[in-house]
Amino acid sequence: MQFIGQMILNGLMTSSFYALIAVGLSLVFGVMHIVNFAHGEFYMVGAYTVWVLFALLDWPFFVAVGVAILVVGILGLVSEKLIFRRARGNVLNGFIMSVGLVFILQVAVVEIWGVGKMKPVPAAYPQILHFMGATTWQRFILFPATVILLGSLWYFLGNFKIGRALRASAEDPEAASLYGMSPRKSAALAMFLGSAMAGAAGGLMAPIMSVHPYMGHAVIWTAFVVIIVGGAGNIKGTLYASIIFGFLTTIITTFLDSTIANLVNTLVMLVLLAIRPEGLVAHAEK
Amino acid sequence: MTAVMIALPFVVSGYKVDFLTMLMVNVILAVSFRVITTTGGWSLAHVPMMGAGAYATALMSGNLGIPFWFSMPLAGLVAGLIGLGISYPLRRTEGFAFFVASFAAGEALRLCWIRFKIPFGGHQGLVVPPPMLVPGVQWLDFAEAIPYYFLTLVVTVFCLMIMHRLDVCRIGSTFKTIHSEENLAKSMGINTARYKMLALTIGSFFAGIAGVLLAHRLWAIEPDQFGFSTTLYLLVWVVFGGTTTFSGPILGVVVLSIIGELLRPLADWVPMVYGIIIILTLIFLPGGLESLPSRIGIPKGKFWRAQITVEDR
């Protein structure tokens, strides 16, 4: 019983992490039709922000995470203005541009902070939490934080005028612009929100993961698998897919190891694509 | 052109010969990538496919002692078969799903080389013996740079001839039709999914050949060589050169490799420079270098094609 409880707890936290990363990516794709490869690097920048503010400057942890969210959100906004806007909805061009951005950000971080040394971020809440198993508060925080962040995103998209306008322009940009929601404005907003989610994930994971310039790579892979299965642009589907893959990864990691888990995740995605090219949840029923 | 390439190794220094050999390997890689892009799919598993060829030849010539002339096509075949396997789930996906799924599939392949130490050697990779062309002949040592250069030259010219033939024949035109007018192709009874699979298989085969040449030149291979930064280089070459003509990718590889050589003192910055080049190319010169002549007003093949589309509308 203890064992199963532990597994559920771990699965919950892995799912939260996947959801936090993938929902932002999915939102950006839904509105802008850009597969942002640099999303993983945005996550990395978020982790570095927390490292600088929390580990080096001794700011409170949640303030550091908040700043990381803002910094990465603004980074997304700037890259939309400078780069992605010029792809003009062309999926291939936007995608290749984001690949270019990946390497610009990686080299920038390597040149500023170096690649060799570890960037240890101490746990802000190292106390042990006993609930269905044992974990540190630091890890557990991920779950309520994700619920709060995704919940407020959900509330924003559903109950605020501008949030609803964003959803409208994801579904039909022309009709939305007739009602005064310019595609540029919605693209900038989506990019800010989506990147901010990546920043939040990076900030929250910084004390748990090792912080280095290439940490985004493993994450973007999983995020891609999740949004393919969930149906890109479909936030609800992405959420379901993150839960499925979070638990799948946890179960396989418990019995075998995490590399096999990655392989199985990819295999599941390929098999699903072979059977249902449109993803687990159909694209239309948003 | 070929005559110049034959004369070159006797003129330039030893290090440059190595550079030219690598250049030709990259030319095969970029041109084989174009075989796939003509159908409209930009496979991000292409560099891992090159790795598949390299690993296959390393295992075959290292462990089994198979001579080069057999191991090279066999390794290409292995890469082609893996490409075929990946292409099955990808055959109906479009645009974004194609990139993402091919990326994940390629990374999964790379992860296999890291995870399964037997026979792939994990992070350390494998040692590749120098190529055995004819067992027993000692006087021609292909571990030397210049003989290997000529071997690469012969293989490259051969591969390019086949791929050029493919590009102008019926299959090549079908690939292009699938890209530009998928519904028209379907209504004419062309099985587009099958042709896409064919393109990925052929492209992967030649990527495998490039991998064989790379492995025997470097004598050692490891998973990191076939990682995502190599994919970035490939994308930059192809985008910078352009993909509508056969010579576009070749142009891209040659020009950017020379720029890369000039930037050698700043090696750490090269990925960033490439990233900036790719973004600027897409913003200011979306057709790549090959579109430059028609852009500055020299009428070329593109000119009349543009007119036809105007008449159609």
Chai-1 contact restraints between the chains, C-beta under 6 A:
chainA,res_idxA,chainB,res_idxB,connection_type,confidence,min_distance_angstrom,max_distance_angstrom,comment,restraint_id
A,V35,B,F96,contact,1.0,0.0,6.0,A-B,restraint_1
A,I83,B,I279,contact,1.0,0.0,6.0,A-B,restraint_2
A,R86,B,I283,contact,1.0,0.0,6.0,A-B,restraint_3
A,V91,B,G95,contact,1.0,0.0,6.0,A-B,restraint_4
A,V91,B,F96,contact,1.0,0.0,6.0,A-B,restraint_5
A,N93,B,L282,contact,1.0,0.0,6.0,A-B,restraint_6
A,F95,B,F99,contact,1.0,0.0,6.0,A-B,restraint_7
A,I96,B,L235,contact,1.0,0.0,6.0,A-B,restraint_8
A,M97,B,I279,contact,1.0,0.0,6.0,A-B,restraint_9
A,M97,B,L282,contact,1.0,0.0,6.0,A-B,restraint_10
A,V99,B,L232,contact,1.0,0.0,6.0,A-B,restraint_11
A,G100,B,G275,contact,1.0,0.0,6.0,A-B,restraint_12
A,G100,B,I278,contact,1.0,0.0,6.0,A-B,restraint_13
A,G100,B,I279,contact,1.0,0.0,6.0,A-B,restraint_14
A,F103,B,L232,contact,1.0,0.0,6.0,A-B,restraint_15
A,F103,B,P271,contact,1.0,0.0,6.0,A-B,restraint_16
A,F103,B,M272,contact,1.0,0.0,6.0,A-B,restraint_17
A,F103,B,G275,contact,1.0,0.0,6.0,A-B,restraint_18
A,I104,B,M272,contact,1.0,0.0,6.0,A-B,restraint_19
A,I104,B,G275,contact,1.0,0.0,6.0,A-B,restraint_20
A,V107,B,P271,contact,1.0,0.0,6.0,A-B,restraint_21
A,V107,B,M272,contact,1.0,0.0,6.0,A-B,restraint_22
A,W221,B,E107,contact,1.0,0.0,6.0,A-B,restraint_23
A,F224,B,V100,contact,1.0,0.0,6.0,A-B,restraint_24
A,F224,B,A104,contact,1.0,0.0,6.0,A-B,restraint_25
A,V225,B,A104,contact,1.0,0.0,6.0,A-B,restraint_26
A,I228,B,A97,contact,1.0,0.0,6.0,A-B,restraint_27
A,I228,B,V100,contact,1.0,0.0,6.0,A-B,restraint_28
A,T259,B,L111,contact,1.0,0.0,6.0,A-B,restraint_29
A,T259,B,R115,contact,1.0,0.0,6.0,A-B,restraint_30
A,L263,B,A108,contact,1.0,0.0,6.0,A-B,restraint_31
A,L263,B,L111,contact,1.0,0.0,6.0,A-B,restraint_32
A,T266,B,A104,contact,1.0,0.0,6.0,A-B,restraint_33
A,T266,B,A108,contact,1.0,0.0,6.0,A-B,restraint_34
A,L270,B,P89,contact,1.0,0.0,6.0,A-B,restraint_35
A,L273,B,P89,contact,1.0,0.0,6.0,A-B,restraint_36
A,L273,B,T93,contact,1.0,0.0,6.0,A-B,restraint_37
A,L273,B,A101,contact,1.0,0.0,6.0,A-B,restraint_38
A,A274,B,P89,contact,1.0,0.0,6.0,A-B,restraint_39
A,P277,B,R92,contact,1.0,0.0,6.0,A-B,restraint_40
A,P277,B,T93,contact,1.0,0.0,6.0,A-B,restraint_41
